[in-house]
Amino acid sequence: METIFPKKLKRGDKIMVIAPSSSFAIIPKENRTIALTRFKEMGLEVVFGKHIEEIDDFSSSSIESRVYDLHAAFSDKSIKAIFNVIGGFNCNQLLEYIDWDIIKNNPKIFIGYSDTTALQNAMYAKTGLVTYSGPAYSTFAQLLHFEYTLEYFKKCLFDDSAFHVEPSESWSDDSWYADQNNRTLIENPGWLVINEGDADGTILGANLCTFNLLQGTEYLPDVTDSILFLEDDSESRIVNFDRDLQSILHLPNFNKVRGIVIGRFQNASEVKLDQLIKVIKSKKGLDNIPVIANVDFGHTSPIITLPLGGTVRLSVHATGSEIEIVKH
């Protein structure tokens, strides 16, 4: 299947916010204001899906409402990018109801993270459309310490040039959305080299447990010649990460995966880096591919923006490592 790269953003473009997982109703009004200001500063006009304020017992809305907004966003020729409100738990409910021709015939930027992983990888598998794992609409409401996230968002979605990823100087795992001015920054020790090596390939993955929901379905992309970017959230523990990763190793063509990049774990996961090393080293299927961890993507802040379906070049060595996003 041909890979489809959507057009980049530019000042004056219109974007639409939709809620394929959790509802927009859970976002505080003051945070909405901050996010809107950020988009206006980039010269982007923001409109919202018809049903995003609906909310049910699961902090979401009906399948019909969510699919309607998804189809409407892709069908509208004036919309240049589609932002997910936030993550959640249930966007994989939508997959069998999506008209994939609407998406394939109207390619545009589709960005979010966490639960959105299911939709993003399914879109690539069914249509060839490159999507973007990165900040959701709600992420743009972060008042302080947003510079790194914004920098890599712009590098990936406003510019065609290849770019190198550098570790952030510091990171956070605080509840910034509840108390914008009381932030705790943690010094970043840098990337963790687990297995050395060089590789290039197609970026797939993102949130590990959500990616695994696609196994055994028509919505899982072919991992041949891929570099898997994998992360998990605060509910994960090292035993969860271990068995979820093992499940991916059982894919019939995993031997054609070229490398693995692991995102930073949240503090609540209690995952220690020495535990992570033991997990990776215990899997013979990973012996001959580069593996690097503690990279800025996932559920901590800040995060880079990743093109799922794009290409990356890895050089992972104890003497120095490089991650270059080549085509996005």
C-alpha positions as CSV (number, residue, x, y, z in Angstrom):
1,M,0.0,0.0,0.0
2,E,1.3,3.5,-0.9
3,T,2.2,5.7,2.1
4,I,0.3,9.0,2.1
5,F,2.0,12.0,3.7
6,P,-0.5,14.8,4.5
7,K,0.3,18.4,3.7
8,K,2.1,20.4,6.4
9,L,0.4,23.1,8.4
10,K,0.9,26.8,7.7
11,R,-0.4,30.1,9.2
12,G,-4.0,30.7,8.3
13,D,-5.0,27.0,8.3
14,K,-8.1,25.8,9.9
15,I,-8.0,22.8,12.3
16,M,-10.8,20.8,13.9
17,V,-10.9,19.3,17.4
18,I,-12.8,16.0,17.8
19,A,-13.3,13.6,20.7
20,P,-13.0,10.0,19.5
21,S,-12.2,8.9,23.1
22,S,-13.0,11.0,26.1
23,S,-15.3,14.0,25.9
24,F,-14.3,17.6,25.6
25,A,-16.6,18.2,28.5
26,I,-13.9,17.0,30.9
27,I,-11.5,19.8,29.9
28,P,-11.8,22.8,32.3
29,K,-12.7,26.2,30.7
30,E,-9.5,27.9,31.8
31,N,-7.4,25.2,30.1
32,R,-9.5,25.5,26.9
33,T,-8.6,29.3,26.9
34,I,-4.9,28.6,27.2
35,A,-5.0,26.0,24.4
36,L,-6.9,28.3,22.1
37,T,-4.4,31.1,22.7
38,R,-1.6,28.8,21.7
39,F,-3.2,27.8,18.4
40,K,-3.9,31.5,17.6
41,E,-0.3,32.3,18.3
42,M,0.6,29.7,15.6
43,G,-1.9,31.4,13.2
44,L,-4.3,28.5,13.3
45,E,-8.1,28.8,13.3
46,V,-9.8,26.3,15.6
47,V,-13.3,24.8,15.1
48,F,-14.9,22.0,17.0
49,G,-16.7,18.8,16.1
50,K,-20.5,18.8,16.5
51,H,-20.7,16.2,19.3
52,I,-17.5,16.8,21.3
53,E,-19.4,18.1,24.4
54,E,-21.6,15.0,24.7
55,I,-20.7,12.9,27.7
56,D,-21.9,9.5,29.0
57,D,-21.3,7.3,32.0
58,F,-17.8,6.4,30.5
59,S,-16.7,10.1,30.0
60,S,-17.2,9.6,26.2
61,S,-20.1,9.7,23.8
62,S,-22.0,7.4,21.5
63,I,-20.2,5.5,18.7
64,E,-22.5,7.2,16.2
65,S,-21.6,10.7,17.4
66,R,-17.8,10.0,17.4
67,V,-17.8,8.5,14.0
68,Y,-19.9,11.3,12.6
69,D,-17.4,13.9,13.8
70,L,-14.5,11.9,12.5
71,H,-16.1,11.6,9.0
72,A,-17.1,15.2,9.1
73,A,-13.6,16.4,9.9
74,F,-12.0,14.4,7.1
75,S,-14.7,15.3,4.6
76,D,-14.5,19.0,5.2
77,K,-12.1,20.4,2.5
78,S,-11.4,23.5,4.6
79,I,-9.9,21.5,7.5
80,K,-6.2,20.9,7.3
81,A,-5.6,19.0,10.5
82,I,-7.6,17.1,13.1
83,F,-6.7,17.2,16.8
84,N,-8.0,14.7,19.4
85,V,-9.2,16.3,22.6
86,I,-7.3,13.9,24.8
87,G,-6.9,10.1,25.3
88,G,-9.3,7.8,27.0
89,F,-10.2,4.1,26.7
90,N,-12.5,3.3,23.8
91,C,-11.7,4.7,20.4
92,N,-11.2,1.1,19.1
93,Q,-15.0,0.9,19.3
94,L,-15.1,3.0,16.1
95,L,-12.9,1.0,13.8
96,E,-15.6,-1.3,12.2
97,Y,-17.8,1.8,11.5
98,I,-15.3,4.0,9.8
99,D,-15.6,4.6,6.1
100,W,-11.9,4.2,5.2
101,D,-12.3,5.7,1.7
102,I,-13.3,9.0,3.3
103,I,-9.9,9.1,5.1
104,K,-7.9,7.8,2.1
105,N,-9.5,10.3,-0.3
106,N,-9.1,13.3,2.1
107,P,-5.7,12.9,3.7
108,K,-4.8,15.4,6.4
109,I,-2.9,15.6,9.6
110,F,-4.5,13.5,12.4
111,I,-2.8,13.9,15.8
112,G,-3.1,12.7,19.4
113,Y,-1.6,10.2,21.8
114,S,-2.5,7.5,24.3
115,D,-5.8,5.8,23.3
116,T,-5.6,7.5,19.9
117,T,-2.9,5.0,19.1
118,A,-5.6,2.5,18.0
119,L,-7.1,4.9,15.5
120,Q,-3.7,6.1,14.2
121,N,-2.2,2.7,13.5
122,A,-5.5,1.4,12.1
123,M,-5.6,4.4,9.7
124,Y,-2.1,3.6,8.5
125,A,-3.0,-0.1,8.1
126,K,-6.2,0.6,6.2
127,T,-5.3,3.6,4.1
128,G,-1.5,4.2,4.2
129,L,-2.1,7.7,5.8
130,V,0.8,8.8,8.0
131,T,-0.7,10.1,11.3
132,Y,1.1,11.8,14.2
133,S,1.6,10.7,17.8
134,G,2.0,13.9,19.7
135,P,0.3,16.5,21.8
136,A,-3.5,16.4,21.9
137,Y,-5.6,19.6,22.1
138,S,-5.6,19.3,25.9
139,T,-1.8,19.2,25.9
140,F,-1.6,22.7,24.4
141,A,-3.3,24.0,27.6
142,Q,0.0,23.5,29.5
143,L,0.8,27.0,30.7
144,L,4.5,26.5,31.7
145,H,7.4,24.4,30.4
146,F,5.8,23.8,27.0
147,E,8.7,24.9,24.9
148,Y,10.2,21.5,24.0
149,T,6.8,20.0,23.1
150,L,6.0,23.0,20.9
151,E,9.4,23.0,19.2
152,Y,9.1,19.4,18.1
153,F,5.5,19.8,17.1
154,K,6.5,22.6,14.7
155,K,9.5,20.7,13.4
156,C,7.2,17.7,12.5
157,L,4.1,19.5,11.3
158,F,5.1,22.8,9.9
159,D,8.4,21.8,8.2
160,D,9.4,19.2,5.6
161,S,13.0,19.0,6.7
162,A,14.5,16.0,8.5
163,F,15.3,16.7,12.1
164,H,17.3,15.2,15.0
165,V,15.7,14.5,18.3
166,E,17.6,15.7,21.4
167,P,16.8,14.7,25.0
168,S,14.9,17.4,27.0
169,E,16.9,19.1,29.8
170,S,14.1,18.3,32.3
171,W,10.8,16.6,32.5
172,S,7.7,16.4,34.7
173,D,5.0,14.0,35.7
174,D,2.8,16.4,37.8
175,S,-0.9,17.2,37.6
176,W,-0.3,20.4,35.7
177,Y,-3.8,20.5,34.4
178,A,-5.1,20.9,38.0
179,D,-2.5,23.4,39.2
180,Q,-0.8,25.2,36.4
181,N,1.6,27.2,38.6
182,N,2.8,24.5,40.9
183,R,5.1,22.5,38.8
184,T,7.8,20.0,39.7
185,L,10.7,19.5,37.2
186,I,13.0,16.5,37.2
187,E,16.5,16.7,35.7
188,N,16.7,14.4,32.6
189,P,19.6,12.0,32.8
190,G,19.3,11.4,29.0
191,W,18.6,8.3,26.9
192,L,19.3,4.8,28.2
193,V,21.2,2.6,25.7
194,I,20.2,-1.0,26.2
195,N,21.2,-2.7,23.0
196,E,23.6,-1.0,20.6
197,G,23.2,-0.9,16.8
198,D,22.2,1.1,13.8
199,A,18.9,0.9,11.9
200,D,16.3,2.7,9.9
201,G,12.7,1.9,9.3
202,T,9.0,2.9,9.5
203,I,7.8,4.3,12.7
204,L,4.9,2.3,14.2
205,G,3.4,1.9,17.7
206,A,3.1,4.5,20.4
207,N,1.0,3.5,23.5
208,L,1.9,-0.2,23.9
209,C,-1.2,-1.6,25.6
210,T,-3.4,0.2,23.1
211,F,-1.3,-0.9,20.1
212,N,-1.8,-4.5,21.3
213,L,-5.6,-4.1,21.1
214,L,-5.1,-4.4,17.3
215,Q,-3.4,-7.7,17.3
216,G,-5.3,-10.4,15.4
217,T,-7.3,-7.8,13.5
218,E,-7.2,-6.2,10.1
219,Y,-6.2,-3.0,11.8
220,L,-2.7,-3.9,12.9
221,P,0.0,-2.5,10.5
222,D,2.6,-4.9,9.1
223,V,5.7,-4.4,11.4
224,T,8.1,-5.5,8.7
225,D,11.0,-3.1,8.4
226,S,9.6,-1.0,11.3
227,I,11.1,0.8,14.3
228,L,8.6,0.4,17.1
229,F,8.2,3.4,19.4
230,L,6.5,2.0,22.6
231,E,5.4,3.6,25.8
232,D,2.9,3.0,28.6
233,D,1.0,5.0,31.2
234,S,0.7,5.2,34.9
235,E,-1.4,2.1,35.2
236,S,1.5,0.0,33.7
237,R,3.9,-1.9,35.9
238,I,7.1,-3.7,34.8
239,V,5.2,-7.0,34.7
240,N,2.6,-5.4,32.4
241,F,5.2,-3.9,30.1
242,D,7.0,-7.3,30.0
243,R,4.1,-9.3,28.9
244,D,2.7,-6.7,26.5
245,L,6.2,-6.5,24.8
246,Q,6.4,-10.3,24.7
247,S,3.1,-10.3,22.9
248,I,4.6,-8.2,20.2
249,L,7.6,-10.5,19.9
250,H,5.1,-13.3,19.2
251,L,4.0,-11.6,16.0
252,P,4.8,-13.9,13.1
253,N,7.0,-11.2,11.4
254,F,8.6,-9.7,14.4
255,N,12.0,-11.0,13.2
256,K,11.8,-8.2,10.6
257,V,11.5,-5.4,13.2
258,R,14.6,-3.3,13.0
259,G,14.7,-1.5,16.4
260,I,12.8,-0.4,19.4
261,V,12.5,3.1,21.1
262,I,10.9,3.2,24.5
263,G,9.3,6.3,26.0
264,R,9.7,7.5,29.5
265,F,7.7,5.8,32.2
266,Q,5.5,7.7,34.6
267,N,6.5,7.8,38.2
268,A,3.3,5.9,39.3
269,S,4.3,2.9,37.2
270,E,7.3,2.4,39.6
271,V,9.3,1.0,36.7
272,K,13.0,1.2,37.4
273,L,15.5,1.4,34.6
274,D,17.5,-1.6,35.9
275,Q,14.2,-3.6,35.7
276,L,13.7,-2.4,32.2
277,I,17.2,-3.5,31.2
278,K,16.5,-7.0,32.6
279,V,13.3,-7.3,30.7
280,I,14.9,-6.4,27.4
281,K,18.0,-8.5,27.9
282,S,15.7,-11.5,28.8
283,K,14.2,-11.6,25.3
284,K,16.4,-13.3,22.6
285,G,14.3,-11.8,19.9
286,L,15.8,-8.4,20.8
287,D,19.4,-9.4,20.9
288,N,20.4,-8.2,17.4
289,I,18.4,-4.9,17.2
290,P,19.1,-1.5,18.8
291,V,17.0,-0.7,21.8
292,I,17.0,2.7,23.5
293,A,14.8,4.0,26.3
294,N,13.9,7.0,28.4
295,V,13.0,9.0,25.3
296,D,10.6,12.0,25.4
297,F,7.3,10.7,24.2
298,G,4.3,9.2,26.0
299,H,2.5,10.3,29.1
300,T,5.1,12.5,30.8
301,S,6.0,16.1,29.7
302,P,7.5,17.2,27.4
303,I,7.0,15.1,24.3
304,I,8.1,15.0,20.7
305,T,5.8,14.5,17.8
306,L,6.2,11.3,15.9
307,P,5.0,10.5,12.3
308,L,3.4,7.0,12.5
309,G,4.2,5.6,9.0
310,G,7.1,8.0,8.6
311,T,10.7,7.0,8.7
312,V,13.4,7.2,11.3
313,R,17.2,6.5,11.5
314,L,18.7,5.2,14.7
315,S,22.3,5.1,15.9
316,V,22.4,3.6,19.3
317,H,25.8,3.4,21.0
318,A,27.2,3.9,24.5
319,T,29.5,6.5,23.1
320,G,26.6,8.5,21.7
321,S,23.2,8.0,20.1
322,E,21.2,9.7,17.5
323,I,17.5,9.6,16.6
324,E,16.7,11.4,13.3
325,I,13.2,11.7,11.9
326,V,13.9,11.5,8.2
327,K,10.5,11.6,6.5
328,H,7.4,12.9,8.1
